C-alpha cells in the first residue's frame, strides 16, 4: 500500500503507468528502453539489489518506465515489499512547506526516514529542483545546500537497497550540480 498511499507525484498521469501502456515506435530508443526496464524489473524480482539510472531527454518515458517497474515489483514479488515513487522537486517543496506548518507530515525527518526505509525507491526527475539557480557570477547552475542535504541523507540510508533515479542530466552535469560525493552515491552499485 506504500506505493499508493505515500508516493508523491508531480505528474499524476504517472500513477497509471505500466509496461503495457507504454507507447513507443518500432525500432526506437523508447522500445529499447522499455526492454531494458523490463529486464531490470526481472532482476529486481530475482532478489538482486542494485541502483538504476534513467537519463535522457524530457518526454522520453523515464518516469513511466520507473513506475512500471515499481508496479511489477509491488504485484509480483514473492514476499511483500514496499515501493515508493517520489517526485524529487515536489518532496523538497513539501518539506520546505513543513517549516511553517507544524501539522505537516512532510517534515524533513519523516520524508528522509520514509525514502530511506522502503525496499524500492524511485527518485524522479532529480536535477529539475535546481531550476535556474546560478552562482553570483552567473556561470553555473548549482543545487542548494538544503537539496544536497536531503539527497545525501536519503542515499546514505539506501546503501543496501535498490534505488531508481530518473534525470535529464548527464553524469558530468550531476557532478557540477551536486558535487562528486552525491553523484558517486547515485552511481553506487548502478546497472
N, C-alpha and C positions, 0 to 999 in steps of 0.2 A: 504493500500500500504506500510505501515511501515515494515511489515514482509519481503516483497520482496526487498524494496529499502534500508533499513537501517540495516538489520541483518548482523552480522559478523560471518562467518562460517569458521572454520579451516578445517573441512571435508565437502567438497561441496556435497557429496552424501546425506548428511542430508537434503539438500534442497528438495529432492523428497520424504522424509519420510512421510508415512501416516499409519493409523491403518491397512488399507487394505494390504499394502505391508510389514508389519512387520512379519518376519519369526520366527516361534517357533515350537518346538516339542510338541506333545500332552503330557500332564502330566508333563510339565516342569516349571521351575521357570519363564522363559520368558513368557509362556502362562498366568501364574498368574499375572505377572507384566503388561501385556497387558490389562488384565481385570481390574486391579486396575486403570491403567491410563485412561481407558475408563470411569470408574466411576468418576474419578476426573474431567475429561472434562465435564461430565454431571452436576456435582456440580457447576463448574465454569459457565456453561451455565445458570444455575438456579440463578445466581447472588451472590453466596457465594464468600466471599473474604477470602482467606487463602493461606498459602505457602505450597509447596510440595517439598519433597526431594527424589531424586532417587539416592541411594547409592548402589554400587556394583562393581563387577569386570569389568575390561576393556572388551568391546565387548559384554556386556550383553544387549544392546539395550536401555540404559538410554536416550541418546541423540535422538535416533529415536523416542521414545515414547514422549519425551518432545516436539519435533517438531510436532508430530502428534496432540498433544493436542492443540498447537497454531493454527494449520490449521483448526481444528474443530471450535475453537473459532472465528477465522477470517471469517469463512464462515457461521456459524450458529447463531451467536449472533443476537438477535432482533435489538439491536442498534449497530451502528458501533463502533468497539473497535480497539485499537492499540495493536499489538502484536510484540514482538521483541525477536530474538534469538541471543545471544551473546556468542561466544567462549571467555571465560574469559581470557585465556592466550593470545589470538590474540588481544583482545582490549587493553590489557596492552602494548603489543608491539607497536600497532598503536599510543597509547598515548605517549609512550616514543619517538617514531619517530617524533612526532609533536614538541618536544622540539627543534629540529634542522631544522624544516621545517615550516616556517611561513605561508605557503599556505595550510597546512593540515587542514582538517575539524575535525580531530580526536584529538582535544585538550582535556585536562582533563575536563575543564568546559563543553564543548559541549557533551562529552560522558557521564559524570555523569548526566547532565540535561536530555539527551535522555533516558538513562537507568532508571532514576528516574521518568520520566513523563509518560511512556507508561502504559496502563492498565494491560498488562500481559507481564512479562519478564522471559525468560529462561536465567540463568547464567550457561553455560555449562562447565563442567569439572573443577569446582572450586577445587583448590589444585594442579593441574598439573603445574601451572605457577611457583611454587616454585622449581620445578626440584629437584636438589640435593644440594640446599644451606644448609650448615652446620654451626653450631656455631664454634667459634675458636677452641674449644676443640674436634671438630668433633663428638659431641654427639647427636645432634638432628637437624632435618630439621626445618626450620622456614620460615616465609614469610617476605618479605622486608617491611619497613615502607611505601613505595610507594604503594605496593599491599594492605596493610591493610587500608591505607587512602582511596583508590578508592573503595574498598569493603564496608567500613564503611559508606562513604558518599552516595553511591548508596542505601544501605539497609536502611539508615535513611530516605531517600526520598520516600521509598516504604512502609512505615508503614501501610498505609491503602489501599494497592494494592496487587495483587497476584503475587508471585514470585515462580518460579520453579527452583530449584538448582539441578544440576547433579554433582556427585563426586564419586571418587573411595575411599574416606576416610570415616572412622567411625567418630562418634561424638568426641570421645576421641582424635583421630588424628587431627581433626579440631581444638580442643581446644588447642592442643600443637602448631600447625602450626600458628594459627591466634590469639589466646587467647580466653578467655571465653566471653568477651564482643562481639566480632564479631560472635562467634558461637551462642550466645543467640539471636542475631538479625536474623541469618539464621533460627534458630529453632522457632522463634516467630510465633505463630498462625499457626503451621505446622500441616498438615494432612498427 
